Each structure stands twice: as C-alpha cells, then as structure tokens.
Amino acid sequence: MTQWRAGEKERARSDVRVAIDIGSTVVKVARVASDGELLGQEFYPRDFDSGIARQVESIVNGSGFSDEEVLICSSANGGLRVGIVSLTEHFSGATLRNQVLLAGANPVFACGLDDHTGNLDQVDILIVGGGIDCAEGAPLEQRLRRFDASKYRFSALVYAGNRQYADLFLQLFPQATVIANPLSEGLSGKSTSVFDAIRRAYLADLVHKQGISDLRKSLSKTIRPTPEVVSRGFQRIVFNRSRIKALGPCMLLDIGGATTDLHYTTDVIREDSEEKALPGSSVARYVFTDLGIVASRDSTLLQLRSHPRLYDLLSMIAEDDGIREMYRALREGEFEPAPRLLSYACLFIALGRFANGSTSGIPSADLSKVAQILLTGGAAQILDVNVASRVVDPFVCGEGNPRILIDHCYRIWVDGMTWSAIR
C-alpha cells in the first residue's frame, strides 16, 4: 500500500491529482499539482497474485484521494492490431490510419480495395472505408461487391466508408459494424468517428484481457490508452504547453516491451517522400509493432542479427575490446543480448526505417532537420544520453547532433494524462 505524507493529503484536497499507469510489469503512480508540477512518483512491480484490480484499488485507497481525483491509463496488452482496406491509400487510407494511431491502436497493414491478394496477418479489427458521403459512388460500389473478406484474418469487421453504401456492406457482410464515415460529405477528415470507435474497442479489449473489469466502476470508467496519453504529451510539448521546451523540429520514441512508438513533427518529412502527412497536420505517429524488448524481443533480435550495420551499432555501444566476438556470436545466434542492447537496437532500427521510409505507412525523414529527440518508455530508462547521441549521429548526416532528452521521470506521460486542451 502507498504511504502518503500528511501534508500531501492536505494538498490533495485542493489542487493535486493522482495519475496511474498500468504497465505489463510495473504500475507507475504520480502526484501532480494543477499547475503541472510533478510532486512525486512511485513504482510498484505488478502483483500478479492479487491481480491488477485489487492492487490498483489498494494504491488508491491508501492515497487519501477520491476515485474522481485519480487518472488511469494502460497499454499492458500492447494495443489493438488494426488492418485497413480503403478506396485510396493516400487519402481515405491515410485518414483512417491517422485516427487509428491517435486512438492508441497499431495499424498492421493498409491495402486498397483493388488489392485482391489481401493480407493474412491476424488483426483485432479490419476497417473498410473510402469515399465521401454521396449517392454517386459507382467505383466504390463495384469494389465493395468484389471485396473478399476471406483474404483477411480478423476478429471484427468495421465499415467506415460512404454511408450511402452502408446497407450494401451489411447485406454482403451481416456480421460487420457500421460507423460514421470520417470523410463525411467533404474531404476535411474532421470527423472523429474512427478515433472514437477504435478507442472504445481498445479500452474494451484492455479491460477484457487485463482483468481491469474487476476495478470498481468509478475507476475503470475513465481509463485511457497509454499511447493516446503519450501522443497528447508530445503535442503539449510541440504546442509549448509543457515544462519540456520544444527546440524546433522534434521527434519522440517511446521504447517499450511490445512496440516502439514514433511521434514526430511533420516538418521533418522529406519533400520527395512518397508517404505524406495529412494536410494541415503538424504532428504524426507511427508504431513499430515489431520493435520492443519483451513481447517483441524475438522480432527485434532477428532484425538486429541480420542488420547490415550491426558492427557499427556494437562499436557505438560496447565499452570493451570484445566487439568482434560479440558481433560473430550475435550473427550466429550464440549470444543473447541484454535489454540495454535491445533498447539501443530499437532506437537504431527505428531511426533507420524512418530516415529511409522503408516501411509501408511511414514517410522518409530528413533527420538532419531534427533539433531534439525525446526518449521515453520503460526500455528508454536504461539508455545513456552519450551513447544514444552516438547511435543517432549517423542519421543526421554530419549536421550536428540534435539534443537528446531521456524522460527518466515520465514527464511526457504526466503531461498527457493531465492536459485537457485536446481530446
């Protein structure tokens, strides 16, 4: 049970709130004043014997705060996996993908309705969309009639396209759910229908898988997805609403056990990049679902072992003369790297894929424009600023290192939990 000083309890009655993050292995607890001051934090190993609901309720009960003064988020299940099938990849597809990301879920693939090969990667939700709401949509109708859902593996099917063809889609796929078209009657993409639906599904999935359903309702009703919280925290920095000052074009990498989340200002995208940011957007997000140090350890290790610049990476990290032997052992699968090395590998691989735009759905970036790189997440806590700077250096083309900030006190998470300026 958490121990709180009497003075803190007094302040709790006026302008202090408690923020709790339920992680896969650790529960973070922070006390935050209304002006954003971080008053203190505690970290508790997950109590798998008692269960997460009982553990969180015990923390809250011992805090002196009411349930209404407590904010909770979690990404302990790694996030929803979402597939997207759209009329056009660069507009309706990009709009759907952006709302999926903002809701904290992980887009696994994006296909066109003309792609008859499909994709057999298992996803929790498959979203089909495209077109504005209008009666003249013959191209969309033809493609919907030809759409073969058996080419995809999903748990739930959602239609988010031209509402004039919603009934047709339900006739073809009675098990589907229809939500409002995010493009509506124009091309602004301002509707948040997909964001809202995915966010609800994310939280329902989280509650079901993690035992959070046992939390008393006054606590569970306000829980948020952690990726959404970190996204809000990054936006708060970019919009100069944080105690962390933005120094110019910047990016954030949230390195965790299951994923590595990339948040960036869109002014770092190359002009010749095939992938573009949504018109009018100043920040964007991408999720590397195959980079992490626990749940995604095997896929990270596989990429590390076969990476053409593995020796360069080891030279930046290793502190002894055994680099050649470590390189050989890694290549041959005879060496099991420590979490610290895997964390640097997530950073190195993510930067390379962002710089080259070598992954579907991510633009290519000119990292020499980046003035600041923020590192957060559980895996980032074991990184060293000087070593991280060496890892970043090859990607900035000799233009000088951007400033590296490692968020050891989870300030970004706290900012996202306590900011109400955006949804």
C-alpha positions as CSV (number, residue, x, y, z in Angstrom):
1,M,0.0,0.0,0.0
2,T,1.2,3.5,-0.8
3,Q,2.3,5.7,2.1
4,W,1.5,9.4,1.8
5,R,2.7,12.2,4.0
6,A,0.1,14.2,5.9
7,G,1.0,17.4,4.0
8,E,0.4,15.8,0.7
9,K,-3.1,14.6,1.9
10,E,-3.9,18.2,2.8
11,R,-2.8,19.4,-0.6
12,A,-4.7,16.6,-2.3
13,R,-7.9,18.1,-1.2
14,S,-7.2,21.3,-3.1
15,D,-5.1,21.0,-6.3
16,V,-3.4,17.6,-6.6
17,R,-4.4,14.6,-8.7
18,V,-3.0,11.1,-8.9
19,A,-2.1,9.6,-12.2
20,I,-1.6,5.8,-12.5
21,D,-0.2,3.8,-15.5
22,I,-0.8,0.1,-15.5
23,G,2.1,-1.5,-17.4
24,S,2.9,-5.0,-18.3
25,T,5.4,-5.4,-15.4
26,V,5.2,-2.1,-13.4
27,V,2.5,0.2,-12.0
28,K,3.6,3.9,-12.1
29,V,2.0,6.3,-9.7
30,A,2.5,10.1,-9.9
31,R,1.2,13.0,-7.8
32,V,0.7,16.1,-9.9
33,A,-0.3,19.7,-9.0
34,S,-2.9,21.6,-11.0
35,D,0.0,23.8,-12.4
36,G,1.7,20.7,-13.8
37,E,4.3,20.4,-11.0
38,L,5.4,16.8,-10.6
39,L,5.3,16.3,-6.8
40,G,6.5,12.7,-6.6
41,Q,6.3,9.2,-8.2
42,E,6.3,5.6,-7.0
43,F,6.9,2.4,-9.0
44,Y,5.4,-0.9,-8.0
45,P,6.0,-4.3,-9.5
46,R,2.8,-5.9,-10.8
47,D,1.2,-8.1,-8.2
48,F,0.1,-11.0,-10.3
49,D,-1.1,-13.0,-7.3
50,S,-3.5,-10.4,-6.1
51,G,-4.5,-9.2,-9.6
52,I,-4.3,-5.7,-11.1
53,A,-7.7,-4.6,-9.9
54,R,-7.0,-5.3,-6.3
55,Q,-3.5,-3.8,-6.5
56,V,-4.7,-0.5,-8.0
57,E,-7.6,-0.2,-5.6
58,S,-5.2,-0.7,-2.7
59,I,-3.0,2.1,-4.1
60,V,-5.9,4.4,-4.4
61,N,-7.4,3.5,-1.0
62,G,-4.1,4.4,0.7
63,S,-3.6,7.6,-1.1
64,G,-6.2,9.8,0.5
65,F,-7.6,10.7,-2.9
66,S,-11.1,10.1,-4.1
67,D,-11.7,8.0,-7.2
68,E,-12.7,11.2,-9.1
69,E,-9.2,12.6,-8.4
70,V,-7.5,9.6,-10.0
71,L,-6.5,9.3,-13.6
72,I,-5.6,5.9,-15.0
73,C,-4.1,4.6,-18.3
74,S,-2.8,1.3,-19.6
75,S,-1.3,-0.3,-22.6
76,A,-0.5,-3.6,-20.9
77,N,-1.8,-5.7,-23.7
78,G,0.4,-4.0,-26.4
79,G,-2.5,-2.3,-28.1
80,L,-5.2,-3.3,-30.7
81,R,-4.0,-4.6,-34.0
82,V,-5.9,-3.0,-36.9
83,G,-6.0,-3.7,-40.6
84,I,-7.2,-1.0,-43.1
85,V,-8.7,-1.6,-46.6
86,S,-9.6,1.7,-48.4
87,L,-10.6,3.2,-51.7
88,T,-7.4,5.2,-51.9
89,E,-4.2,4.6,-50.0
90,H,-3.1,8.2,-49.8
91,F,-6.3,9.9,-48.7
92,S,-9.1,7.8,-47.3
93,G,-6.4,5.2,-46.2
94,A,-4.3,7.9,-44.6
95,T,-7.3,9.4,-42.8
96,L,-8.3,6.1,-41.4
97,R,-4.7,5.3,-40.3
98,N,-4.3,8.6,-38.6
99,Q,-7.4,8.2,-36.5
100,V,-6.4,4.6,-35.6
101,L,-3.0,5.9,-34.4
102,L,-4.4,8.7,-32.4
103,A,-6.7,6.3,-30.6
104,G,-3.6,4.4,-29.5
105,A,-4.0,1.3,-31.7
106,N,-1.5,-0.2,-34.0
107,P,-2.1,-0.3,-37.8
108,V,-0.7,-3.6,-39.1
109,F,-1.3,-3.1,-42.8
110,A,-3.1,-0.9,-45.3
111,C,-4.5,-2.3,-48.5
112,G,-6.5,-0.9,-51.4
113,L,-9.9,-2.3,-52.3
114,D,-8.4,-3.2,-55.6
115,D,-5.8,-5.4,-53.9
116,H,-7.2,-8.9,-54.5
117,T,-4.4,-10.7,-52.7
118,G,-5.4,-9.4,-49.2
119,N,-3.3,-9.8,-46.1
120,L,-3.3,-12.8,-43.7
121,D,-1.7,-11.0,-40.8
122,Q,-4.1,-11.5,-37.8
123,V,-5.7,-8.3,-36.7
124,D,-8.3,-7.5,-34.0
125,I,-10.3,-5.1,-36.3
126,L,-10.4,-4.8,-40.0
127,I,-11.7,-1.4,-41.2
128,V,-13.1,-0.9,-44.7
129,G,-13.6,2.6,-45.9
130,G,-13.4,5.2,-48.6
131,G,-15.3,7.9,-50.4
132,I,-17.3,10.9,-49.2
133,D,-21.0,10.6,-48.4
134,C,-22.7,10.9,-51.8
135,A,-25.1,9.0,-53.9
136,E,-22.8,8.9,-57.0
137,G,-20.2,6.4,-55.9
138,A,-20.2,3.7,-58.5
139,P,-16.5,3.0,-58.3
140,L,-16.8,2.3,-54.5
141,E,-19.9,0.1,-55.0
142,Q,-18.1,-2.0,-57.6
143,R,-15.1,-2.5,-55.4
144,L,-17.2,-3.3,-52.3
145,R,-19.1,-6.0,-54.3
146,R,-15.8,-7.5,-55.3
147,F,-14.3,-7.3,-51.8
148,D,-13.3,-10.7,-50.5
149,A,-13.2,-10.7,-46.7
150,S,-11.8,-14.3,-46.7
151,K,-8.5,-12.8,-47.8
152,Y,-8.1,-11.3,-44.4
153,R,-7.9,-12.7,-40.8
154,F,-9.8,-10.5,-38.3
155,S,-11.9,-10.7,-35.2
156,A,-14.2,-7.8,-36.0
157,L,-15.2,-6.1,-39.3
158,V,-16.0,-2.4,-39.4
159,Y,-17.3,-0.3,-42.3
160,A,-16.4,3.4,-42.2
161,G,-17.0,4.5,-45.8
162,N,-19.6,6.3,-47.9
163,R,-22.8,6.0,-45.8
164,Q,-24.8,5.5,-49.0
165,Y,-23.3,2.0,-49.3
166,A,-23.5,1.0,-45.6
167,D,-26.7,-1.1,-46.2
168,L,-25.0,-2.8,-49.1
169,F,-22.0,-3.7,-47.0
170,L,-24.2,-5.1,-44.3
171,Q,-26.0,-7.2,-46.9
172,L,-22.7,-8.6,-48.0
173,F,-21.3,-8.9,-44.5
174,P,-24.1,-9.1,-41.9
175,Q,-21.6,-9.5,-39.1
176,A,-20.0,-6.1,-39.8
177,T,-20.4,-3.0,-37.7
178,V,-21.1,0.4,-39.4
179,I,-19.7,3.6,-38.0
180,A,-19.8,7.2,-39.4
181,N,-17.6,8.0,-42.4
182,P,-14.7,10.2,-41.2
183,L,-14.7,12.0,-44.6
184,S,-18.4,12.8,-44.3
185,E,-19.6,15.0,-47.1
186,G,-16.3,16.6,-47.8
187,L,-12.6,15.8,-47.8
188,S,-11.7,17.5,-44.5
189,G,-11.4,14.3,-42.5
190,K,-12.5,16.2,-39.4
191,S,-15.0,13.6,-38.1
192,T,-13.5,11.5,-35.2
193,S,-15.8,8.5,-35.7
194,V,-13.0,6.1,-36.3
195,F,-10.9,7.5,-33.4
196,D,-13.9,7.1,-31.1
197,A,-14.8,3.6,-32.2
198,I,-11.2,2.3,-32.0
199,R,-10.7,4.0,-28.7
200,R,-13.8,2.3,-27.3
201,A,-12.6,-1.1,-28.7
202,Y,-9.1,-0.6,-27.4
203,L,-10.4,0.0,-23.9
204,A,-12.9,-2.9,-24.0
205,D,-10.1,-5.1,-25.2
206,L,-7.8,-3.9,-22.5
207,V,-10.4,-4.4,-19.8
208,H,-11.2,-7.9,-21.0
209,K,-7.6,-9.1,-21.3
210,Q,-6.0,-7.5,-18.3
211,G,-8.6,-8.1,-15.5
212,I,-9.3,-4.4,-15.3
213,S,-13.0,-5.2,-15.5
214,D,-12.7,-6.1,-11.8
215,L,-11.9,-2.5,-10.9
216,R,-14.7,-0.6,-9.3
217,K,-16.7,1.3,-11.9
218,S,-15.7,4.8,-10.6
219,L,-12.1,4.0,-11.5
220,S,-12.4,1.9,-14.7
221,K,-14.8,4.3,-16.5
222,T,-12.1,6.9,-17.0
223,I,-9.2,4.7,-18.1
224,R,-7.3,5.8,-21.2
225,P,-4.9,4.1,-23.6
226,T,-1.3,4.9,-22.8
227,P,-0.3,5.5,-26.5
228,E,-3.0,8.2,-26.7
229,V,-1.7,9.7,-23.5
230,V,1.9,9.9,-24.8
231,S,0.6,11.4,-28.0
232,R,-1.1,14.1,-26.0
233,G,2.1,14.7,-24.0
234,F,4.1,15.1,-27.2
235,Q,1.6,17.6,-28.7
236,R,1.7,19.5,-25.4
237,I,5.5,19.9,-25.9
238,V,5.1,20.9,-29.5
239,F,2.4,23.5,-28.7
240,N,4.6,24.9,-25.9
241,R,2.2,23.8,-23.1
242,S,4.8,21.7,-21.3
243,R,7.7,22.3,-18.9
244,I,9.7,20.4,-21.6
245,K,10.6,23.1,-24.2
246,A,10.5,22.2,-27.8
247,L,13.7,23.4,-29.5
248,G,12.4,23.1,-33.1
249,P,11.5,20.1,-35.3
250,C,11.5,17.2,-32.9
251,M,10.6,13.6,-32.5
252,L,9.8,11.2,-29.7
253,L,10.4,7.5,-29.4
254,D,8.5,5.6,-26.8
255,I,10.5,2.3,-26.5
256,G,8.6,-0.4,-24.7
257,G,8.3,-4.1,-24.3
258,A,5.8,-4.7,-27.2
259,T,6.2,-1.7,-29.5
260,T,8.3,1.3,-30.3
261,D,6.1,4.3,-30.9
262,L,7.4,7.2,-33.0
263,H,5.9,10.7,-32.7
264,Y,7.3,13.5,-34.9
265,T,6.6,16.9,-36.2
266,T,5.7,16.8,-39.9
267,D,8.3,19.4,-40.9
268,V,11.0,16.7,-40.8
269,I,9.4,14.8,-43.7
270,R,11.3,14.9,-47.0
271,E,9.7,16.8,-49.9
272,D,10.3,13.8,-52.1
273,S,8.8,11.3,-49.7
274,E,6.1,9.0,-51.2
275,E,4.2,8.9,-47.9
276,K,2.9,12.3,-46.9
277,A,1.4,13.7,-43.7
278,L,-2.3,14.5,-43.7
279,P,-2.9,18.1,-44.9
280,G,-2.9,20.6,-42.1
281,S,-1.4,18.2,-39.5
282,S,1.7,19.3,-37.6
283,V,2.4,16.1,-35.7
284,A,2.1,12.4,-36.6
285,R,2.6,9.0,-35.2
286,Y,3.9,5.6,-36.3
287,V,4.0,2.3,-34.4
288,F,6.8,-0.2,-35.0
289,T,4.9,-3.2,-33.8
290,D,7.9,-5.5,-34.3
291,L,10.3,-3.5,-32.1
292,G,10.3,-4.0,-28.4
293,I,12.4,-5.7,-25.7
294,V,9.9,-8.1,-24.1
295,A,6.9,-9.2,-26.1
296,S,8.6,-8.2,-29.4
297,R,12.0,-9.3,-28.3
298,D,12.3,-12.2,-30.9
299,S,11.5,-10.0,-33.9
300,T,13.8,-7.2,-32.6
301,L,16.6,-9.7,-32.1
302,L,16.0,-11.2,-35.6
303,Q,16.4,-7.8,-37.2
304,L,19.4,-6.9,-35.1
305,R,21.3,-10.1,-36.0
306,S,20.7,-9.6,-39.7
307,H,21.2,-5.8,-39.8
308,P,23.9,-4.8,-42.3
309,R,25.2,-2.2,-39.8
310,L,25.3,-4.4,-36.7
311,Y,29.0,-4.0,-36.3
312,D,28.7,-0.2,-36.4
313,L,26.0,-0.3,-33.7
314,L,28.1,-2.5,-31.5
315,S,31.0,-0.2,-31.9
316,M,28.8,2.7,-30.6
317,I,27.6,0.8,-27.6
318,A,30.3,-1.7,-26.4
319,E,32.8,-0.4,-23.9
320,D,35.5,-3.2,-24.3
321,D,37.6,-4.8,-27.0
322,G,35.3,-7.8,-27.4
323,I,33.2,-6.3,-30.2
324,R,34.3,-8.7,-32.9
325,E,33.5,-11.7,-30.8
326,M,30.1,-10.2,-29.8
327,Y,29.4,-9.5,-33.5
328,R,30.2,-13.1,-34.5
329,A,28.2,-14.6,-31.7
330,L,25.2,-12.4,-32.5
331,R,25.3,-13.2,-36.2
332,E,25.4,-16.9,-35.4
333,G,22.7,-16.8,-32.8
334,E,25.1,-17.8,-30.0
335,F,24.7,-14.6,-27.9
336,E,21.7,-13.4,-26.0
337,P,21.8,-9.6,-25.8
338,A,20.8,-7.8,-22.6
339,P,17.8,-5.5,-22.5
340,R,20.0,-2.5,-22.8
341,L,21.5,-3.6,-26.1
342,L,18.0,-4.4,-27.4
343,S,16.8,-0.9,-26.4
344,Y,19.6,0.7,-28.4
345,A,18.7,-1.7,-31.3
346,C,15.0,-0.5,-31.2
347,L,16.3,3.1,-31.4
348,F,18.8,2.4,-34.2
349,I,16.4,0.3,-36.3
350,A,13.5,2.7,-35.9
351,L,15.7,5.7,-36.9
352,G,16.9,3.9,-40.0
353,R,13.5,2.9,-41.1
354,F,12.2,6.5,-40.6
355,A,15.2,8.0,-42.4
356,N,14.7,5.7,-45.4
357,G,10.9,5.5,-45.4
358,S,11.5,1.7,-45.8
359,T,8.3,0.6,-44.1
360,S,4.8,0.9,-45.5
361,G,2.9,3.8,-44.0
362,I,5.9,5.8,-42.8
363,P,7.3,8.7,-44.7
364,S,11.0,9.3,-45.3
365,A,12.5,11.9,-43.0
366,D,15.4,14.3,-43.2
367,L,16.8,13.7,-39.7
368,S,19.3,16.5,-40.1
369,K,16.4,18.9,-39.5
370,V,15.7,17.4,-36.1
371,A,16.7,19.7,-33.3
372,Q,15.5,17.4,-30.4
373,I,14.9,13.7,-29.8
374,L,12.9,12.7,-26.8
375,L,13.2,9.1,-25.5
376,T,10.6,7.7,-23.1
377,G,9.1,4.4,-22.1
378,G,10.3,1.6,-19.8
379,A,13.1,0.5,-22.1
380,A,14.4,4.0,-22.5
381,Q,15.1,4.3,-18.8
382,I,18.3,2.1,-19.2
383,L,19.8,4.2,-22.0
384,D,22.6,6.7,-21.7
385,V,22.5,10.1,-23.3
386,N,26.0,10.0,-24.6
387,V,25.6,6.5,-26.1
388,A,22.2,7.5,-27.6
389,S,23.9,10.5,-29.2
390,R,26.4,8.2,-30.9
391,V,23.6,6.0,-32.2
392,V,21.7,9.0,-33.6
393,D,24.8,10.6,-35.2
394,P,25.0,8.5,-38.4
395,F,21.4,9.6,-39.3
396,V,21.9,13.3,-39.0
397,C,24.4,13.4,-41.9
398,G,27.1,15.2,-40.0
399,E,25.0,18.3,-39.4
400,G,25.5,18.1,-35.7
401,N,23.7,16.0,-33.1
402,P,20.2,17.0,-32.0
403,R,19.7,17.4,-28.3
404,I,18.8,14.1,-26.7
405,L,16.5,14.1,-23.7
406,I,15.7,10.9,-21.8
407,D,12.4,11.2,-19.9
408,H,13.5,9.5,-16.7
409,C,10.7,10.9,-14.6
410,Y,8.0,10.1,-17.2
411,R,7.2,13.8,-17.5
412,I,5.7,13.3,-21.0
413,W,3.2,10.7,-19.7
414,V,2.2,13.0,-16.8
415,D,1.7,15.9,-19.3
416,G,-0.6,13.7,-21.5
417,M,-2.6,12.5,-18.5
418,T,-3.3,16.0,-17.1
419,W,-3.8,18.0,-20.3
420,S,-7.4,18.7,-21.3
421,A,-6.7,21.1,-24.2
422,I,-7.2,18.4,-26.7
423,R,-9.4,15.3,-26.8
